[in-house]
Amino acid sequence: MNNICCLLDACTVINLIYIDNDDSLLKKLSSLEIHINDIVFSEIRDNVYNRILNLEMDKYSNKLELRQVRKDIDQKLSFFRGKKNNNQELFRDLGSDYFNKIAELTKYNKRTNGELCSTAHALYLSRMNENKIFFYTDDYPAKDYFSTFFNYQQIGHIKDSVDLLILLFWLDDKFSVKMLDDFLSELHSQYVTQISDLKSCLRNFYAEKVNAKFKREKKELAHNITALINNLDRMEFNSMKLSWQYFEKNSKKHNEVFNLIKNYHSVFELEATPNSDTLLGKIVLTREMIKSKKIYKWGDICTI
């Protein structure tokens, strides 16, 4: 549908790449008008291989299989590369400080990143093309932060990968309920696997490095590693976010641990605020709605 303009964030694209085992999602996405900001594509390129970096992972223990997985990722990446927008067009129209202006307007004090640039890009597309923009991101803190700006500026909506899958479901008659459920199941599995892998890495680090001397000399670090492991066990996402902030702030001092956890950054983006909705919770709820037949195609409604 040409009147639906979709802007994709890095975490959403990476999730789509990993849950699309037979390229069927890419074929369905080709029917949409898709934009990816230049900065976002750089983040995709830098992070898309993180989930297969550990060659000892049981799933990819065969190096031939690992090479094939990398090849498949490369092929999918080429599809999204074709959706990348050059920021020079933005800068020609609005000046090279455009992103900084949006950061000031939104009072965004983090570094210039994909979520900020996508928000600025969405505003540009909405005004230049007179479109409502759907920005898809699985970074719930960023989604929560920029939603007010999207609403007040009448840009459009900030959604997530679950919403994008539902959109494809009702646009495409050949997108079955089973396919939707399978993709949601795989999306859930991606995050659960990352949580499990991160716990395993941290436990291995703790078993190998954290002895009595370590605890005496690096008491705060040992405490934060233990706290993160416990929060991963309990899936207390907001507390996990606090752990991320600690390790990010002390990334030079504790670079070995930070380098370990940064490959799992998306795990720390699953909840915006304490007791708010999480992406995993939304996936579970959506799958329940499918089973209770509360998500319809247009044809289903017409035949009621």
Buried (B, 14 or more C-beta within 10 A) or exposed (E): EEEBBBBBBBBBBBBBBBBBEEEBBBEBBEEBBBBBBBBBBBBBBEBBBBBBEBEEBEEBEEEEEBEEBBEBBEEBBEBBEEBBBEBEEBEEEBEEEBBBEBBEEBEBEEEBBBBBBBBBBBBBBBBEEEBBBBBBBBBBBBBBBBBEBBEEBEBBBBBBBBBBBBBBBBBBEEBEBEBBBEBBEBBBEBBEBBBEBBBBBBEEBBEEBBEEEBEEEBEEBBEBBBBBBBBBEEBBBBBBBBBBEBBBEBBEEBEEBBEBBBBBBBBBBBBBEEEEBBBBBBBEEBBEEBEEEEBEBEEEEEEE
